[in-house]
Amino acid sequence: VQTLLQQMQDKFQTMSDQIIGRNILFFFKLESELDDMSCRIDDLEKNIADLMTQAGVEELEGENKTPATNKS
């Protein structure tokens, strides 16, 4: 009986270690993907701002945007 209980404890510990290891790997993978997504969003915001500048759109009073007037 003692041997059987020790074997069960060993198997439980092994499974527990595997679950913890998988969770840690999943966390790091998720963190890496979130960092990547954050960089992509930053790049997208910069590209949108650049396009708006090229199109002559100016930001006025927060969210209101209007085309810039061309002075000729």
N, CA, C and O atoms as a Tripos MOL2 file, in Angstrom:
@<TRIPOS>MOLECULE
protein
  288   287    72     0     0
PROTEIN
NO_CHARGES

@<TRIPOS>ATOM
      1 N           0.8430   -1.1940    0.0000 N.3       1 VAL1
      2 CA          0.0000    0.0000    0.0000 C.3       1 VAL1
      3 C           0.8840    1.2510    0.0000 C.2       1 VAL1
      4 O           0.6020    2.2120   -0.7170 O.2       1 VAL1
      5 N           1.9460    1.2390    0.8000 N.am      2 GLN2
      6 CA          2.8550    2.3860    0.8590 C.3       2 GLN2
      7 C           3.4740    2.6540   -0.5160 C.2       2 GLN2
      8 O           3.5950    3.8060   -0.9330 O.2       2 GLN2
      9 N           3.8640    1.5890   -1.2140 N.am      3 THR3
     10 CA          4.4540    1.7320   -2.5490 C.3       3 THR3
     11 C           3.4380    2.3020   -3.5250 C.2       3 THR3
     12 O           3.7740    3.1730   -4.3280 O.2       3 THR3
     13 N           2.2210    1.8310   -3.4660 N.am      4 LEU4
     14 CA          1.1610    2.3240   -4.3480 C.3       4 LEU4
     15 C           0.8870    3.8020   -4.0870 C.2       4 LEU4
     16 O           0.7310    4.5730   -5.0340 O.2       4 LEU4
     17 N           0.8290    4.2060   -2.8370 N.am      5 LEU5
     18 CA          0.6150    5.6210   -2.5080 C.3       5 LEU5
     19 C           1.7800    6.4780   -2.9960 C.2       5 LEU5
     20 O           1.5640    7.5900   -3.4770 O.2       5 LEU5
     21 N           3.0120    5.9790   -2.8800 N.am      6 GLN6
     22 CA          4.1740    6.7270   -3.3530 C.3       6 GLN6
     23 C           4.1340    6.8810   -4.8680 C.2       6 GLN6
     24 O           4.4610    7.9470   -5.3900 O.2       6 GLN6
     25 N           3.7330    5.8150   -5.5870 N.am      7 GLN7
     26 CA          3.6230    5.8860   -7.0410 C.3       7 GLN7
     27 C           2.5520    6.8830   -7.4620 C.2       7 GLN7
     28 O           2.7370    7.6340   -8.4200 O.2       7 GLN7
     29 N           1.4400    6.8910   -6.7520 N.am      8 MET8
     30 CA          0.3620    7.8420   -7.0600 C.3       8 MET8
     31 C           0.8360    9.2700   -6.8100 C.2       8 MET8
     32 O           0.5420   10.1730   -7.5940 O.2       8 MET8
     33 N           1.5730    9.4740   -5.7140 N.am      9 GLN9
     34 CA          2.0950   10.8050   -5.4010 C.3       9 GLN9
     35 C           3.0880   11.2520   -6.4800 C.2       9 GLN9
     36 O           3.0650   12.4100   -6.8970 O.2       9 GLN9
     37 N           3.9500   10.3540   -6.9300 N.am     10 ASP10
     38 CA          4.9200   10.6740   -7.9800 C.3      10 ASP10
     39 C           4.2150   11.0500   -9.2840 C.2      10 ASP10
     40 O           4.5960   12.0190   -9.9400 O.2      10 ASP10
     41 N           3.1960   10.2890   -9.6570 N.am     11 LYS11
     42 CA          2.4460   10.5830  -10.8820 C.3      11 LYS11
     43 C           1.7240   11.9250  -10.7610 C.2      11 LYS11
     44 O           1.7010   12.7120  -11.7070 O.2      11 LYS11
     45 N           1.1420   12.1740   -9.6060 N.am     12 PHE12
     46 CA          0.4570   13.4430   -9.3870 C.3      12 PHE12
     47 C           1.4440   14.6040   -9.4950 C.2      12 PHE12
     48 O           1.1340   15.6270  -10.1060 O.2      12 PHE12
     49 N           2.6170   14.4510   -8.9110 N.am     13 GLN13
     50 CA          3.6350   15.5110   -8.9600 C.3      13 GLN13
     51 C           4.0990   15.7440  -10.3930 C.2      13 GLN13
     52 O           4.2720   16.8890  -10.8120 O.2      13 GLN13
     53 N           4.3000   14.6710  -11.1410 N.am     14 THR14
     54 CA          4.7170   14.7860  -12.5410 C.3      14 THR14
     55 C           3.6590   15.5220  -13.3620 C.2      14 THR14
     56 O           3.9850   16.4140  -14.1450 O.2      14 THR14
     57 N           2.4090   15.1490  -13.1820 N.am     15 MET15
     58 CA          1.3250   15.8070  -13.9220 C.3      15 MET15
     59 C           1.2170   17.2680  -13.5200 C.2      15 MET15
     60 O           1.0140   18.1350  -14.3710 O.2      15 MET15
     61 N           1.3490   17.5410  -12.2530 N.am     16 SER16
     62 CA          1.2750   18.9150  -11.7580 C.3      16 SER16
     63 C           2.3960   19.7660  -12.3610 C.2      16 SER16
     64 O           2.1630   20.8960  -12.7920 O.2      16 SER16
     65 N           3.6100   19.2160  -12.3850 N.am     17 ASP17
     66 CA          4.7440   19.9340  -12.9740 C.3      17 ASP17
     67 C           4.5220   20.2020  -14.4590 C.2      17 ASP17
     68 O           4.8560   21.2790  -14.9510 O.2      17 ASP17
     69 N           3.9610   19.2290  -15.1750 N.am     18 GLN18
     70 CA          3.6950   19.4090  -16.6020 C.3      18 GLN18
     71 C           2.6630   20.5070  -16.8340 C.2      18 GLN18
     72 O           2.8130   21.3220  -17.7440 O.2      18 GLN18
     73 N           1.6260   20.5280  -16.0180 N.am     19 ILE19
     74 CA          0.5750   21.5520  -16.1610 C.3      19 ILE19
     75 C           1.1520   22.9330  -15.8910 C.2      19 ILE19
     76 O           0.8820   23.8790  -16.6310 O.2      19 ILE19
     77 N           1.9360   23.0490  -14.8440 N.am     20 ILE20
     78 CA          2.5470   24.3470  -14.5140 C.3      20 ILE20
     79 C           3.4820   24.7810  -15.6410 C.2      20 ILE20
     80 O           3.4740   25.9450  -16.0410 O.2      20 ILE20
     81 N           4.2820   23.8540  -16.1500 N.am     21 GLY21
     82 CA          5.1970   24.1700  -17.2550 C.3      21 GLY21
     83 C           4.4570   24.6370  -18.4850 C.2      21 GLY21
     84 O           4.8790   25.5960  -19.1320 O.2      21 GLY21
     85 N           3.3640   23.9810  -18.8220 N.am     22 ARG22
     86 CA          2.5760   24.3810  -19.9930 C.3      22 ARG22
     87 C           1.9600   25.7550  -19.7850 C.2      22 ARG22
     88 O           1.9180   26.5630  -20.7120 O.2      22 ARG22
     89 N           1.4830   26.0260  -18.5790 N.am     23 ASN23
     90 CA          0.8810   27.3320  -18.3000 C.3      23 ASN23
     91 C           1.9110   28.4440  -18.4090 C.2      23 ASN23
     92 O           1.6130   29.5270  -18.9120 O.2      23 ASN23
     93 N           3.1340   28.1730  -17.9310 N.am     24 ILE24
     94 CA          4.1860   29.1810  -18.0250 C.3      24 ILE24
     95 C           4.5310   29.4390  -19.4860 C.2      24 ILE24
     96 O           4.6660   30.5930  -19.8920 O.2      24 ILE24
     97 N           4.6750   28.3790  -20.2820 N.am     25 LEU25
     98 CA          4.9690   28.5540  -21.7080 C.3      25 LEU25
     99 C           3.8420   29.2990  -22.4120 C.2      25 LEU25
    100 O           4.0960   30.1690  -23.2440 O.2      25 LEU25
    101 N           2.5910   28.9600  -22.0810 N.am     26 PHE26
    102 CA          1.4400   29.6350  -22.6790 C.3      26 PHE26
    103 C           1.4560   31.1170  -22.3290 C.2      26 PHE26
    104 O           1.1900   31.9630  -23.1820 O.2      26 PHE26
    105 N           1.7720   31.4340  -21.0590 N.am     27 PHE27
    106 CA          1.8040   32.8270  -20.6190 C.3      27 PHE27
    107 C           2.8480   33.6170  -21.4000 C.2      27 PHE27
    108 O           2.5670   34.7200  -21.8690 O.2      27 PHE27
    109 N           4.0550   33.0590  -21.5450 N.am     28 PHE28
    110 CA          5.1070   33.7690  -22.2680 C.3      28 PHE28
    111 C           4.7560   33.9330  -23.7420 C.2      28 PHE28
    112 O           5.0450   34.9730  -24.3340 O.2      28 PHE28
    113 N           4.1360   32.9210  -24.3380 N.am     29 LYS29
    114 CA          3.7210   33.0250  -25.7320 C.3      29 LYS29
    115 C           2.6520   34.1060  -25.8840 C.2      29 LYS29
    116 O           2.7030   34.9050  -26.8180 O.2      29 LYS29
    117 N           1.6850   34.1290  -24.9690 N.am     30 LEU30
    118 CA          0.6300   35.1310  -25.0080 C.3      30 LEU30
    119 C           1.2030   36.5280  -24.8190 C.2      30 LEU30
    120 O           0.8160   37.4640  -25.5180 O.2      30 LEU30
    121 N           2.1300   36.6650  -23.8710 N.am     31 GLU31
    122 CA          2.7490   37.9620  -23.6210 C.3      31 GLU31
    123 C           3.4920   38.4540  -24.8630 C.2      31 GLU31
    124 O           3.4270   39.6350  -25.2040 O.2      31 GLU31
    125 N           4.1950   37.5480  -25.5330 N.am     32 SER32
    126 CA          4.9210   37.8970  -26.7520 C.3      32 SER32
    127 C           3.9560   38.3350  -27.8540 C.2      32 SER32
    128 O           4.2200   39.3060  -28.5640 O.2      32 SER32
    129 N           2.8410   37.6200  -27.9950 N.am     33 GLU33
    130 CA          1.8540   37.9720  -29.0190 C.3      33 GLU33
    131 C           1.2000   39.3160  -28.7140 C.2      33 GLU33
    132 O           0.9090   40.0830  -29.6330 O.2      33 GLU33
    133 N           0.9660   39.6090  -27.4410 N.am     34 LEU34
    134 CA          0.3780   40.9000  -27.0790 C.3      34 LEU34
    135 C           1.3530   42.0430  -27.3570 C.2      34 LEU34
    136 O           0.9450   43.1060  -27.8240 O.2      34 LEU34
    137 N           2.6490   41.8260  -27.0700 N.am     35 ASP35
    138 CA          3.6580   42.8360  -27.3800 C.3      35 ASP35
    139 C           3.7140   43.0950  -28.8820 C.2      35 ASP35
    140 O           3.8060   44.2410  -29.3220 O.2      35 ASP35
    141 N           3.6580   42.0170  -29.6650 N.am     36 ASP36
    142 CA          3.6810   42.1340  -31.1220 C.3      36 ASP36
    143 C           2.4610   42.9070  -31.6170 C.2      36 ASP36
    144 O           2.5750   43.7670  -32.4910 O.2      36 ASP36
    145 N           1.2920   42.5950  -31.0520 N.am     37 MET37
    146 CA          0.0660   43.2800  -31.4500 C.3      37 MET37
    147 C           0.1390   44.7630  -31.0830 C.2      37 MET37
    148 O          -0.3170   45.6140  -31.8460 O.2      37 MET37
    149 N           0.7010   45.0670  -29.9360 N.am     38 SER38
    150 CA          0.8450   46.4600  -29.5080 C.3      38 SER38
    151 C           1.7330   47.2320  -30.4810 C.2      38 SER38
    152 O           1.4300   48.3710  -30.8370 O.2      38 SER38
    153 N           2.8310   46.6060  -30.9090 N.am     39 CYS39
    154 CA          3.7230   47.2520  -31.8850 C.3      39 CYS39
    155 C           3.0020   47.4780  -33.2070 C.2      39 CYS39
    156 O           3.1660   48.5240  -33.8350 O.2      39 CYS39
    157 N           2.2110   46.5090  -33.6290 N.am     40 ARG40
    158 CA          1.4730   46.6580  -34.8870 C.3      40 ARG40
    159 C           0.4580   47.7850  -34.7970 C.2      40 ARG40
    160 O           0.2830   48.5400  -35.7540 O.2      40 ARG40
    161 N          -0.2080   47.9060  -33.6660 N.am     41 ILE41
    162 CA         -1.1810   48.9850  -33.4860 C.3      41 ILE41
    163 C          -0.4780   50.3330  -33.5070 C.2      41 ILE41
    164 O          -0.9690   51.2800  -34.1210 O.2      41 ILE41
    165 N           0.6870   50.4280  -32.8300 N.am     42 ASP42
    166 CA          1.4530   51.6750  -32.8470 C.3      42 ASP42
    167 C           1.8460   52.0430  -34.2780 C.2      42 ASP42
    168 O           1.7270   53.1990  -34.6860 O.2      42 ASP42
    169 N           2.3200   51.0390  -35.0390 N.am     43 ASP43
    170 CA          2.6880   51.2910  -36.4390 C.3      43 ASP43
    171 C           1.4840   51.7380  -37.2620 C.2      43 ASP43
    172 O           1.5930   52.6480  -38.0850 O.2      43 ASP43
    173 N           0.3420   51.1020  -37.0410 N.am     44 LEU44
    174 CA         -0.8710   51.4620  -37.7670 C.3      44 LEU44
    175 C          -1.2810   52.8970  -37.4630 C.2      44 LEU44
    176 O          -1.6340   53.6490  -38.3710 O.2      44 LEU44
    177 N          -1.2360   53.2840  -36.1750 N.am     45 GLU45
    178 CA         -1.5910   54.6550  -35.8020 C.3      45 GLU45
    179 C          -0.6500   55.6550  -36.4570 C.2      45 GLU45
    180 O          -1.0890   56.7060  -36.9250 O.2      45 GLU45
    181 N           0.6540   55.3340  -36.4940 N.am     46 LYS46
    182 CA          1.6170   56.2320  -37.1330 C.3      46 LYS46
    183 C           1.3380   56.3370  -38.6270 C.2      46 LYS46
    184 O           1.3710   57.4320  -39.1880 O.2      46 LYS46
    185 N           1.0640   55.2090  -39.2740 N.am     47 ASN47
    186 CA          0.7680   55.2300  -40.7070 C.3      47 ASN47
    187 C          -0.4890   56.0300  -41.0110 C.2      47 ASN47
    188 O          -0.5330   56.7590  -42.0020 O.2      47 ASN47
    189 N          -1.5040   55.9040  -40.1770 N.am     48 ILE48
    190 CA         -2.7390   56.6850  -40.3750 C.3      48 ILE48
    191 C          -2.4500   58.1670  -40.2300 C.2      48 ILE48
    192 O          -2.9300   58.9740  -41.0260 O.2      48 ILE48
    193 N          -1.6660   58.5370  -39.2160 N.am     49 ALA49
    194 CA         -1.3140   59.9430  -39.0220 C.3      49 ALA49
    195 C          -0.5240   60.4630  -40.2150 C.2      49 ALA49
    196 O          -0.7540   61.5830  -40.6700 O.2      49 ALA49
    197 N           0.4110   59.6520  -40.7270 N.am     50 ASP50
    198 CA          1.1880   60.0650  -41.9060 C.3      50 ASP50
    199 C           0.2850   60.2540  -43.1180 C.2      50 ASP50
    200 O           0.4320   61.2280  -43.8560 O.2      50 ASP50
    201 N          -0.6490   59.3280  -43.3260 N.am     51 LEU51
    202 CA         -1.5730   59.4480  -44.4570 C.3      51 LEU51
    203 C          -2.4540   60.6820  -44.3260 C.2      51 LEU51
    204 O          -2.7320   61.3690  -45.3090 O.2      51 LEU51
    205 N          -2.8900   60.9550  -43.1000 N.am     52 MET52
    206 CA         -3.7290   62.1430  -42.8890 C.3      52 MET52
    207 C          -2.9350   63.4060  -43.1910 C.2      52 MET52
    208 O          -3.4670   64.3540  -43.7700 O.2      52 MET52
    209 N          -1.6730   63.4230  -42.8050 N.am     53 THR53
    210 CA         -0.8180   64.5790  -43.0890 C.3      53 THR53
    211 C          -0.6380   64.7430  -44.5960 C.2      53 THR53
    212 O          -0.7370   65.8490  -45.1270 O.2      53 THR53
    213 N          -0.3720   63.6230  -45.2790 N.am     54 GLN54
    214 CA         -0.2040   63.6750  -46.7300 C.3      54 GLN54
    215 C          -1.4800   64.1190  -47.4350 C.2      54 GLN54
    216 O          -1.4180   64.7770  -48.4740 O.2      54 GLN54
    217 N          -2.6350   63.7650  -46.8800 N.am     55 ALA55
    218 CA         -3.9130   64.1270  -47.5020 C.3      55 ALA55
    219 C          -4.3360   65.5480  -47.1460 C.2      55 ALA55
    220 O          -5.3290   66.0500  -47.6730 O.2      55 ALA55
    221 N          -3.5910   66.1960  -46.2580 N.am     56 GLY56
    222 CA         -3.9180   67.5610  -45.8790 C.3      56 GLY56
    223 C          -5.0160   67.6560  -44.8510 C.2      56 GLY56
    224 O          -5.7230   68.6610  -44.7890 O.2      56 GLY56
    225 N          -5.1700   66.6350  -44.0480 N.am     57 VAL57
    226 CA         -6.1820   66.6470  -43.0000 C.3      57 VAL57
    227 C          -5.5300   67.1240  -41.7180 C.2      57 VAL57
    228 O          -4.4770   66.6250  -41.3210 O.2      57 VAL57
    229 N          -6.1610   68.0960  -41.0700 N.am     58 GLU58
    230 CA         -5.6550   68.6150  -39.7990 C.3      58 GLU58
    231 C          -6.6340   68.2660  -38.6940 C.2      58 GLU58
    232 O          -7.8430   68.1990  -38.9140 O.2      58 GLU58
    233 N          -6.1000   68.0450  -37.5100 N.am     59 GLU59
    234 CA         -6.9570   67.7470  -36.3570 C.3      59 GLU59
    235 C          -7.2830   69.0520  -35.6440 C.2      59 GLU59
    236 O          -6.3910   69.8220  -35.2880 O.2      59 GLU59
    237 N          -8.5690   69.2850  -35.4430 N.am     60 LEU60
    238 CA         -9.0180   70.4830  -34.7350 C.3      60 LEU60
    239 C          -9.8850   70.0850  -33.5540 C.2      60 LEU60
    240 O         -10.7910   69.2640  -33.6940 O.2      60 LEU60
    241 N          -9.6200   70.6470  -32.4240 N.am     61 GLU61
    242 CA        -10.4190   70.4300  -31.2230 C.3      61 GLU61
    243 C         -10.7090   68.9560  -30.9750 C.2      61 GLU61
    244 O         -11.8580   68.5200  -31.0470 O.2      61 GLU61
    245 N          -9.6890   68.2120  -30.6910 N.am     62 GLY62
    246 CA         -9.8700   66.8110  -30.3110 C.3      62 GLY62
    247 C         -10.2130   65.9240  -31.4730 C.2      62 GLY62
    248 O          -9.3830   65.7070  -32.3560 O.2      62 GLY62
    249 N         -11.4340   65.3990  -31.4920 N.am     63 GLU63
    250 CA        -11.8350   64.3910  -32.4720 C.3      63 GLU63
    251 C         -12.3170   64.9780  -33.7980 C.2      63 GLU63
    252 O         -12.3870   64.2510  -34.7890 O.2      63 GLU63
    253 N         -12.6510   66.2640  -33.8490 N.am     64 ASN64
    254 CA        -13.1610   66.8590  -35.0950 C.3      64 ASN64
    255 C         -12.0320   67.0260  -36.0820 C.2      64 ASN64
    256 O         -11.0090   67.6350  -35.7680 O.2      64 ASN64
    257 N         -12.2100   66.4910  -37.2710 N.am     65 LYS65
    258 CA        -11.1850   66.5890  -38.2880 C.3      65 LYS65
    259 C         -11.7920   67.2270  -39.5380 C.2      65 LYS65
    260 O         -12.9290   66.9360  -39.9110 O.2      65 LYS65
    261 N         -11.0160   68.0980  -40.1740 N.am     66 THR66
    262 CA        -11.5000   68.7880  -41.3430 C.3      66 THR66
    263 C         -10.3620   68.9140  -42.3510 C.2      66 THR66
    264 O          -9.2030   69.0260  -41.9520 O.2      66 THR66
    265 N         -10.6610   68.8990  -43.6330 N.am     67 PRO67
    266 CA         -9.5920   69.0590  -44.6170 C.3      67 PRO67
    267 C          -8.9400   70.4260  -44.5090 C.2      67 PRO67
    268 O          -9.6060   71.4220  -44.2250 O.2      67 PRO67
    269 N          -7.6630   70.4660  -44.7330 N.am     68 ALA68
    270 CA         -6.9480   71.7440  -44.7000 C.3      68 ALA68
    271 C          -7.2720   72.5160  -45.9640 C.2      68 ALA68
    272 O          -7.4750   71.9290  -47.0260 O.2      68 ALA68
    273 N          -7.3180   73.8150  -45.8460 N.am     69 THR69
    274 CA         -7.5900   74.6410  -47.0220 C.3      69 THR69
    275 C          -6.2840   74.9430  -47.7160 C.2      69 THR69
    276 O          -5.2800   75.2630  -47.0780 O.2      69 THR69
    277 N          -6.3090   74.8380  -49.0300 N.am     70 ASN70
    278 CA         -5.1170   75.1400  -49.8140 C.3      70 ASN70
    279 C          -5.1030   76.6280  -50.1180 C.2      70 ASN70
    280 O          -6.0820   77.1730  -50.6280 O.2      70 ASN70
    281 N          -3.9850   77.2880  -49.8030 N.am     71 LYS71
    282 CA         -3.8270   78.7090  -50.0990 C.3      71 LYS71
    283 C          -3.0620   78.8380  -51.4010 C.2      71 LYS71
    284 O          -1.9160   78.3990  -51.4960 O.2      71 LYS71
    285 N          -3.6940   79.4430  -52.4130 N.am     72 SER72
    286 CA         -3.0340   79.5800  -53.7240 C.3      72 SER72
    287 C          -2.7820   81.0060  -54.0400 C.2      72 SER72
    288 O          -2.2360   81.3170  -55.0980 O.2      72 SER72
@<TRIPOS>BOND
     1     1     2 1
     2     2     3 1
     3     3     4 2
     4     3     5 am
     5     5     6 1
     6     6     7 1
     7     7     8 2
     8     7     9 am
     9     9    10 1
    10    10    11 1
    11    11    12 2
    12    11    13 am
    13    13    14 1
    14    14    15 1
    15    15    16 2
    16    15    17 am
    17    17    18 1
    18    18    19 1
    19    19    20 2
    20    19    21 am
    21    21    22 1
    22    22    23 1
    23    23    24 2
    24    23    25 am
    25    25    26 1
    26    26    27 1
    27    27    28 2
    28    27    29 am
    29    29    30 1
    30    30    31 1
    31    31    32 2
    32    31    33 am
    33    33    34 1
    34    34    35 1
    35    35    36 2
    36    35    37 am
    37    37    38 1
    38    38    39 1
    39    39    40 2
    40    39    41 am
    41    41    42 1
    42    42    43 1
    43    43    44 2
    44    43    45 am
    45    45    46 1
    46    46    47 1
    47    47    48 2
    48    47    49 am
    49    49    50 1
    50    50    51 1
    51    51    52 2
    52    51    53 am
    53    53    54 1
    54    54    55 1
    55    55    56 2
    56    55    57 am
    57    57    58 1
    58    58    59 1
    59    59    60 2
    60    59    61 am
    61    61    62 1
    62    62    63 1
    63    63    64 2
    64    63    65 am
    65    65    66 1
    66    66    67 1
    67    67    68 2
    68    67    69 am
    69    69    70 1
    70    70    71 1
    71    71    72 2
    72    71    73 am
    73    73    74 1
    74    74    75 1
    75    75    76 2
    76    75    77 am
    77    77    78 1
    78    78    79 1
    79    79    80 2
    80    79    81 am
    81    81    82 1
    82    82    83 1
    83    83    84 2
    84    83    85 am
    85    85    86 1
    86    86    87 1
    87    87    88 2
    88    87    89 am
    89    89    90 1
    90    90    91 1
    91    91    92 2
    92    91    93 am
    93    93    94 1
    94    94    95 1
    95    95    96 2
    96    95    97 am
    97    97    98 1
    98    98    99 1
    99    99   100 2
   100    99   101 am
   101   101   102 1
   102   102   103 1
   103   103   104 2
   104   103   105 am
   105   105   106 1
   106   106   107 1
   107   107   108 2
   108   107   109 am
   109   109   110 1
   110   110   111 1
   111   111   112 2
   112   111   113 am
   113   113   114 1
   114   114   115 1
   115   115   116 2
   116   115   117 am
   117   117   118 1
   118   118   119 1
   119   119   120 2
   120   119   121 am
   121   121   122 1
   122   122   123 1
   123   123   124 2
   124   123   125 am
   125   125   126 1
   126   126   127 1
   127   127   128 2
   128   127   129 am
   129   129   130 1
   130   130   131 1
   131   131   132 2
   132   131   133 am
   133   133   134 1
   134   134   135 1
   135   135   136 2
   136   135   137 am
   137   137   138 1
   138   138   139 1
   139   139   140 2
   140   139   141 am
   141   141   142 1
   142   142   143 1
   143   143   144 2
   144   143   145 am
   145   145   146 1
   146   146   147 1
   147   147   148 2
   148   147   149 am
   149   149   150 1
   150   150   151 1
   151   151   152 2
   152   151   153 am
   153   153   154 1
   154   154   155 1
   155   155   156 2
   156   155   157 am
   157   157   158 1
   158   158   159 1
   159   159   160 2
   160   159   161 am
   161   161   162 1
   162   162   163 1
   163   163   164 2
   164   163   165 am
   165   165   166 1
   166   166   167 1
   167   167   168 2
   168   167   169 am
   169   169   170 1
   170   170   171 1
   171   171   172 2
   172   171   173 am
   173   173   174 1
   174   174   175 1
   175   175   176 2
   176   175   177 am
   177   177   178 1
   178   178   179 1
   179   179   180 2
   180   179   181 am
   181   181   182 1
   182   182   183 1
   183   183   184 2
   184   183   185 am
   185   185   186 1
   186   186   187 1
   187   187   188 2
   188   187   189 am
   189   189   190 1
   190   190   191 1
   191   191   192 2
   192   191   193 am
   193   193   194 1
   194   194   195 1
   195   195   196 2
   196   195   197 am
   197   197   198 1
   198   198   199 1
   199   199   200 2
   200   199   201 am
   201   201   202 1
   202   202   203 1
   203   203   204 2
   204   203   205 am
   205   205   206 1
   206   206   207 1
   207   207   208 2
   208   207   209 am
   209   209   210 1
   210   210   211 1
   211   211   212 2
   212   211   213 am
   213   213   214 1
   214   214   215 1
   215   215   216 2
   216   215   217 am
   217   217   218 1
   218   218   219 1
   219   219   220 2
   220   219   221 am
   221   221   222 1
   222   222   223 1
   223   223   224 2
   224   223   225 am
   225   225   226 1
   226   226   227 1
   227   227   228 2
   228   227   229 am
   229   229   230 1
   230   230   231 1
   231   231   232 2
   232   231   233 am
   233   233   234 1
   234   234   235 1
   235   235   236 2
   236   235   237 am
   237   237   238 1
   238   238   239 1
   239   239   240 2
   240   239   241 am
   241   241   242 1
   242   242   243 1
   243   243   244 2
   244   243   245 am
   245   245   246 1
   246   246   247 1
   247   247   248 2
   248   247   249 am
   249   249   250 1
   250   250   251 1
   251   251   252 2
   252   251   253 am
   253   253   254 1
   254   254   255 1
   255   255   256 2
   256   255   257 am
   257   257   258 1
   258   258   259 1
   259   259   260 2
   260   259   261 am
   261   261   262 1
   262   262   263 1
   263   263   264 2
   264   263   265 am
   265   265   266 1
   266   266   267 1
   267   267   268 2
   268   267   269 am
   269   269   270 1
   270   270   271 1
   271   271   272 2
   272   271   273 am
   273   273   274 1
   274   274   275 1
   275   275   276 2
   276   275   277 am
   277   277   278 1
   278   278   279 1
   279   279   280 2
   280   279   281 am
   281   281   282 1
   282   282   283 1
   283   283   284 2
   284   283   285 am
   285   285   286 1
   286   286   287 1
   287   287   288 2
@<TRIPOS>SUBSTRUCTURE
     1 VAL1         2 RESIDUE 1 A VAL
     2 GLN2         6 RESIDUE 1 A GLN
     3 THR3        10 RESIDUE 1 A THR
     4 LEU4        14 RESIDUE 1 A LEU
     5 LEU5        18 RESIDUE 1 A LEU
     6 GLN6        22 RESIDUE 1 A GLN
     7 GLN7        26 RESIDUE 1 A GLN
     8 MET8        30 RESIDUE 1 A MET
     9 GLN9        34 RESIDUE 1 A GLN
    10 ASP10       38 RESIDUE 1 A ASP
    11 LYS11       42 RESIDUE 1 A LYS
    12 PHE12       46 RESIDUE 1 A PHE
    13 GLN13       50 RESIDUE 1 A GLN
    14 THR14       54 RESIDUE 1 A THR
    15 MET15       58 RESIDUE 1 A MET
    16 SER16       62 RESIDUE 1 A SER
    17 ASP17       66 RESIDUE 1 A ASP
    18 GLN18       70 RESIDUE 1 A GLN
    19 ILE19       74 RESIDUE 1 A ILE
    20 ILE20       78 RESIDUE 1 A ILE
    21 GLY21       82 RESIDUE 1 A GLY
    22 ARG22       86 RESIDUE 1 A ARG
    23 ASN23       90 RESIDUE 1 A ASN
    24 ILE24       94 RESIDUE 1 A ILE
    25 LEU25       98 RESIDUE 1 A LEU
    26 PHE26      102 RESIDUE 1 A PHE
    27 PHE27      106 RESIDUE 1 A PHE
    28 PHE28      110 RESIDUE 1 A PHE
    29 LYS29      114 RESIDUE 1 A LYS
    30 LEU30      118 RESIDUE 1 A LEU
    31 GLU31      122 RESIDUE 1 A GLU
    32 SER32      126 RESIDUE 1 A SER
    33 GLU33      130 RESIDUE 1 A GLU
    34 LEU34      134 RESIDUE 1 A LEU
    35 ASP35      138 RESIDUE 1 A ASP
    36 ASP36      142 RESIDUE 1 A ASP
    37 MET37      146 RESIDUE 1 A MET
    38 SER38      150 RESIDUE 1 A SER
    39 CYS39      154 RESIDUE 1 A CYS
    40 ARG40      158 RESIDUE 1 A ARG
    41 ILE41      162 RESIDUE 1 A ILE
    42 ASP42      166 RESIDUE 1 A ASP
    43 ASP43      170 RESIDUE 1 A ASP
    44 LEU44      174 RESIDUE 1 A LEU
    45 GLU45      178 RESIDUE 1 A GLU
    46 LYS46      182 RESIDUE 1 A LYS
    47 ASN47      186 RESIDUE 1 A ASN
    48 ILE48      190 RESIDUE 1 A ILE
    49 ALA49      194 RESIDUE 1 A ALA
    50 ASP50      198 RESIDUE 1 A ASP
    51 LEU51      202 RESIDUE 1 A LEU
    52 MET52      206 RESIDUE 1 A MET
    53 THR53      210 RESIDUE 1 A THR
    54 GLN54      214 RESIDUE 1 A GLN
    55 ALA55      218 RESIDUE 1 A ALA
    56 GLY56      222 RESIDUE 1 A GLY
    57 VAL57      226 RESIDUE 1 A VAL
    58 GLU58      230 RESIDUE 1 A GLU
    59 GLU59      234 RESIDUE 1 A GLU
    60 LEU60      238 RESIDUE 1 A LEU
    61 GLU61      242 RESIDUE 1 A GLU
    62 GLY62      246 RESIDUE 1 A GLY
    63 GLU63      250 RESIDUE 1 A GLU
    64 ASN64      254 RESIDUE 1 A ASN
    65 LYS65      258 RESIDUE 1 A LYS
    66 THR66      262 RESIDUE 1 A THR
    67 PRO67      266 RESIDUE 1 A PRO
    68 ALA68      270 RESIDUE 1 A ALA
    69 THR69      274 RESIDUE 1 A THR
    70 ASN70      278 RESIDUE 1 A ASN
    71 LYS71      282 RESIDUE 1 A LYS
    72 SER72      286 RESIDUE 1 A SER
